[in-house]
């Protein structure tokens, strides 16, 4: 069993969906990713928050045995805040407000013992910070690096993003992002084009339609998503996917194609909990047993005989 | 090995895609479906054509050993004609012209020995004609009935369509049609709602995103589509799916959930040939060996370990 170091954002979110609304919810890519990862392997959180990040929020990470040595608490600032609204059918979302707050001056500062963590997850955050984290890692460790991103960084920080992607072992993005990056609409051509950018493995996620894994020598794995009947809030689904994915690989200390396939099963299942409630609520209450039960069910659903 | 009786349309199509155009192409739901089915089991075609349906077109069916005893040739009329244009990315298509011609007065007339065929495929055609074919079948045979439909019939012939659906064993439709019929956008809820209309099994197709099979007792199977890199013309993909599906089941003389899963593998693979060329061209040249090779590849792609 290896540990996972995770860099990303911790945030407060205001979210409006067609069915409900929530305010000052615990959010941010690193929150979802570290809680998801913690079901499989020890997670080390590298992020920053402000003085408004009350003890009860820290407690939610501690309950999942997430190491907070890398969490910087800025007594002068406020936690990154995001407000968004989902359209009917959750097809699209609008950002209503973004207050970077302490995130504006965030510089990941890696505790010494984090530098040799064998698995690193660059959750969604500016590619400059993702690259900075990689620079902070002990070069001799050669960690297995998993990375996520979002359309914003493709738009405004493309060169840095490309630099990050070139240093990653497993790149995870959605179909829209893969098309933006490669200008290739066909998902199979896009996957091949993304591997040409550097990553040995690429996963293209298609939301409720599942995901596709691309590996060396034309290796391909395609799977459906875990069936979700009652979607409440998709925020954090992608972060939960990469968290569980990396956590699972760390738990097996494995980085081969077949292990990534298995990790994808656990990843979609873990995300299926996330989207059933606001914030990390359902993710936190799922329990490893809940995740295992759904993973077994998904295995049944995709098995041919 | 059982036979399959197939009712549907035989047509000439004019098709414009973003990349190419074709005129007076052999088309129609029963053309695609019967050629697809013929790779697995003897197919019996019930359709009608006009005096313009030249010998060379009949020859294409004969080459696949499709029985044409049920094909009515109207010496006074012309074959059903459809012209359509696909939008960029094939997301949508517009009908440019429809000439019903001989299809307007089509009345499926079942040759006596067709009446006891153990598998019946109601390919896409008016639900009145689909019901008529079922009425012509020998009641003692209790054929396994597979049915397809399209948005048009949901719009203009809903009551008859419901009557047809209630008499079907396996209903196959796409996600848009399933939403139109059930008013349920969530595909898992839609699948359950469709089964409540009568069919023991329901398949909801999601185009390039694969398909989901719903069976009794909450049985579920989800699979990706066969990876297609060079889509030329999607016309006939759905018809090829139901043709291969029913043909495969007839070849095994099986109608259980696990056999339908296997049939779905062959169905998506067969359709992957169809969309790589205009008309039935690639479907006809695929060969059973080509289909088997892709089926083995798809099995690899969806297998977890």
Interface residues (C-beta under 8 A of the other chain):
Chain A: X89 X185 X186 X187 X188 X189 X206 X208 X209 X210 X212 X220 X221 X222 X223 X224 X227 X228 X229 X231 X258 X261 X262 X265 X299 X300 X301 X302 X303 X304 X305
Chain B: X89 X185 X186 X187 X188 X189 X206 X208 X209 X210 X212 X220 X221 X222 X223 X224 X227 X228 X229 X231 X258 X261 X262 X265 X299 X300 X301 X302 X303 X304 X305
